Amino acid sequence: MSFTHHVYSVFWHDDHVSLIDQNRLPHEFTFVEIRRYDDMIRAIQTMMVRGASAIGVAAAYGLYLGMRDSEACDRTEFFEELDQVADALRATRPTARYLSWALDRMVRTARQTVGAVDYLKTTLLDTAKLIHLEDLQICQAIGEQGMAALPQLPERLRVLTHGNAGALATAGYGTALGIVRSLWTAERLERLYVCETRPRWQGAKLTAWECVQEEIPVTVIADNLAATCMRQGKIDVVIVGGDRLAANGDTAFKAGTYSLALVAKAHDIPFLVAAPYRAIDFSKQDGSQIPIEERDTCEVCQVGDVTLTPEGVDFYNPSFDITPAHLITGVVTEHGMTTPDKLHQLHTSQVVG
């Protein structure tokens, strides 16, 4: 499979990782070099790199960086240190399934590998590179599967999305925005509408920036205008990402997604979740069991250095919310689109396969 898309959030070089500094977008396009695992932890915590798949790939490389200079003399000592580094990386963002999945795979592969400590280090790097490549392939497959699942009429669709589920949020191409890219390439997209996505503005800053790079027609709207745009007939379908899906299809994604699903239902507009199969957490029966990260209150009360609120007020700032499965028309993975109530069938087929 070839990759023609030019925006990639994570790069591996000979001895370090390069990350696009997403905190500087859209005004400054810069890379940051990461050579130590504690620097990777800070990059994830400060949202220099963000998005479920992107932080999973970054954490996989971070785990290798944490073990590259290990002075462990035997496998037992090496694995004790490996677990400590993995736990530190895992704690950075608790909601995203891909992060914990990638770290679990790295640790499991190392433990199943026969060989000395130096060979285990090589195995960790090879596994991180494989996770990286697989995510690129998965995102392009999601794009194709989602486009195929959408109705043929109207011929050119008007899509609404929220947050950033694009190339910046993955190894490249994107999930929800991957479907948009596939539609655009096939000349089936009329326009993408994107909510600004308060309080960190991922839609206005990141998704809009990605679209401008490829001349995809994009309109940024205030978060509170989505219902009006639907009532005015501007939206044919809503497509969002998914940081973690429970077994029943309840989905954790950027705060505000639940509201979009409600108004889409009220206007009889399809609401799709696009996510890798790896984002489905079958150990969680429903969304109430998904941990929700709460972030610093300054994200709500400030824009840049300007304080918006009076002193003495309280804040509530969950980074994600849960969209109930009954509001979701379909879940698009690399294996195709299915309804939330049939995710268990997808799980069974993957286990058997």
Secondary structure, 3 states (H helix, E strand, C coil): CCCCCCCCCEEECCCCEEEECHHHCCCCCCEEEECCHHHHHHHHHCCCCCCHHHHHHHHHHHHHHHHHCCCCCCHHHHHHHHHHHHHHHHCCCCCCHHHHHHHHHHHHHHHHCCCCHHHHHHHHHHHHHHHHHHHHHHHHHHHHHHHHHCCCCCCCEEEEECCCCEHHHCCCCECHHHHHHHHHHCCCEEEEEEECCCCCCHHHHHHHHHHHHCCCCEEEECHHHHHHHHHCCCCCEEEEECCEEECCCCEEEECCHHHHHHHHHHCCCCEEEECCHHHEECCCCCHHHCCCCECCCHHHHEECCEECCCCCCCCCCECEEEECHHHCCEEEECCEEECHHHHHHHHHHHHHC
